[in-house]
Amino acid sequence: MAINKVLVCDDSATDVTNIKGILEDVGCTVITAFNGAEALRMAKVEKPDMIFLDIIMPEMDGYEACRSLANDPATKHIPVVFVTTKNQKADRLWAQMQGGKDFISKPFVAEQIVAHVKNG
């Protein structure tokens, strides 16, 4: 599956800007959100091909957002890649149990983000 449109959700404007720049450099259209609730709304409206999602955010954390996305017929097909400072084995396992496709620990490098877009 070609990844053309990507939703980036993080409460850090710096991380959103960094990931957005990386994705735009490889030709993706990028939509942004700053908390889990906003990510759910954007996912339903924009129908992205992939979502990069932080875990620790206000209002609704990434785990809850991913669980909601995975349980909604309109969004369950969208792969979610967590991008987070949480990097324990338990965090990775819990992310996978919530429906996450993969997990990138911060600080990340551009190649990690690009690899997910290239490999779908």
N, C-alpha and C positions, 0 to 999 in steps of 0.2 A: 504494500500500500504506500503510495506517495504521500509524504508529509508536506503539505503546503501551508496550512493554517494552524498556528499553535497558540494556545492560551498559556500565559505565564502568570502564576499567582504567588505573590510573596508580600508580606507586610513591609519589607525593606525596599524602598524606592531604588536604592543603589543596586540591589540584586536584580530587581526587575529590569532596570536599565541595562545592566551588564548582559543578562541572558537575552533580552530583546535584541541588543546589538549583535550578538553572536548569531542569533537566528536570522536576522535580516541580512547579515553578510552572506548567508548561504541561500538566500532567496525566499525565505518564509515570510508570510504575512503574520504579524504578531498582534494578539489581543492581550490586554493586561487586566488583572484584578488584584486587589490588595487584602482580601480576606476570603475565607472559604465560602461564605454565603454569596458574595459577589461572584466568585468563580462558578458556583452552581448556576446562577442566573445567566452568566455569559456563555457557559457551555451549552445551555439549552437554546439560546438565541443564535449564537455564532456557529455552533456545530464544528468545533476545531478537530483537526486530525490527531492531535496529541495535546496533553496538558503537562506542564512542568509545575509542580505544586510543593510549596513549603509546608512544614508540619506545624511549627509554632507560630500561630497567628491569632489576633483578637476575633471575637464574635463566634467563629467556627474554625476549629483547627483543621489541618490538612487530613488527618485520619478520618474525621467525621465527614468532611467534604468528599473524600475518596469513596467512603462507604455509601454516601448518598448517590454519587455518580454511578457506582457499580450496581446499585439497586434500582436505578431509573431506566426503563426501557429506551428512553430517548438518548441516554448518554452512556449506557453500560459498555458500548463498543469502543469508546475512546480510551486509548492507553494513557495511564497516568504514571509519570516518573516523578518521584519525590526528590527534591533538592533541598537539603537540610543540614543544620549543624548537628543534629542527632545522628550518632554513628555507631551505636552499640548493636551487637547482634540481635538483641531483643527488639530494638527499633526497626531493624530491617525485616525481621520476621513479622512484627505487628503490621508494618506497612504492606507487606505481601498479603497478609490475612484480610486487610481492608480492601484489597483489589488492586493494589499498586503493581505496575509492571516491572519497575526497577527503582533504584535508589542511588542517588549521587550525593556524596558528602561534601559540605562546604569546608574549606574553600575548594571550588571546582576549577577545572581548566576548560577552555573552549572546546577542546577535542572531545571531552566527555559529553557535552551538550550536543555537538554536531553528530557524534556517533549514533545517538538515539534517533535523530531526524533521518539520517542516511539509512539506518537499518529498520526504520519503521517500528 
